[in-house]
Amino acid sequence: MQVSGVTSGALFDPPSGSIRQVLGVPGGARFGSPIVSGLDNAWISPDGKSAVTLAAGQVSGIRIQADGGYSTTPWGPAPDKFKAVWSRDGKAAVGIYPQEDGTAAFQVWRVEQSSVDGPIPITLVYASIRSLAVRARTSEIFAAVQDANAGGLYSVAFSGNSSQLNSQIGLEALALDTVDTLLYGFTSTGNTLLTFNTATDSLPVAMPAQVSTEVTCPCSLAPSTDGGHLALAYAATDQLLVYETATANPPAVILLEGRPEGLDAYGSAGLFTLALRRQDAASALLLDVKSGSVYFVPASPPAN
């Protein structure tokens, strides 16, 4: 069995409602002591050093310190249906939610700052937004929108101004590569994986996603931290597809014991975290694409 070395990083542990460090190697990793407790939800930055948290009806930004402590930046009361998305470099987080008229509004936290910008209203309908990808260096949000009249790929500035980049119909999931230049997208129209070059505004390059035509709702799309792999998870199936980004090889298919959700790149190259939609799922999962193995992370440290 091939493993990827010592793992160390923060994850949200839903059973305990806490942010905890993961310590050890895939196959032997476990949760350490809680860093932040009493949470209803949390969105961890890709570098594992920050988080957006939801607790007791309040949203906060958390910066995790090397000694296990943390500092807090208040965002304010939690809007209904609030969710957060991080930039790949961990320098900015966007929280988005619906307004009374159904359009979306968002807040922006630049991690190096102690304040949060917003709320910033936009014209896109919240229910039509399928996926977001945040790019901190250009103060920009990419949005996959499914709407009968205005669907496609949009660029939304942190100021709130938006423009349609492509009218591609059926975009379900988005993810930026490690250098924030290539934007990967999955479309349910033909089950196709697309690559947009945001530097040249070129037309998208398409390749078959090689999944069943019955699949219409992927859960998430995420590149590995080194950019070498791209993982595609579906809430409607019990499999995960892993592409090598430098080749045109067919994706590796990894079978799971439940329907995957919550896919994110994690820590060392080739590692992802995900959860399974199962009644007994009370643990985080680590996926090692190098070995094609999925490992459980116990929800509590082992007893002495």
Secondary structure, 3 states (H helix, E strand, C coil): CCCCCCEEEEEEECCCCEEEEEEECCCCCEEEEEEECCCCEEEECCCCCEEEEEECCEEEEEEECCCCCEEEEEEEECCCCCEEEEECCCCEEEEEEECCCCEEEEEEEECCCCCEEEEEEEEEEHHHEEEEEEECCCCEEEEEECCCCCCEEEEEECCCCEEEEECCCCEEEEEECCCCCEEEEEECCCCEEEEEECCCCCCCEEEECCCCCCCCCEEEEEECCCCCEEEEEECCCCEEEEEECCCCCCCEEEECCCEEEEEEECCCCCEEEEEEECCCCCCEEEEECCCCEEEEECCCCCCC
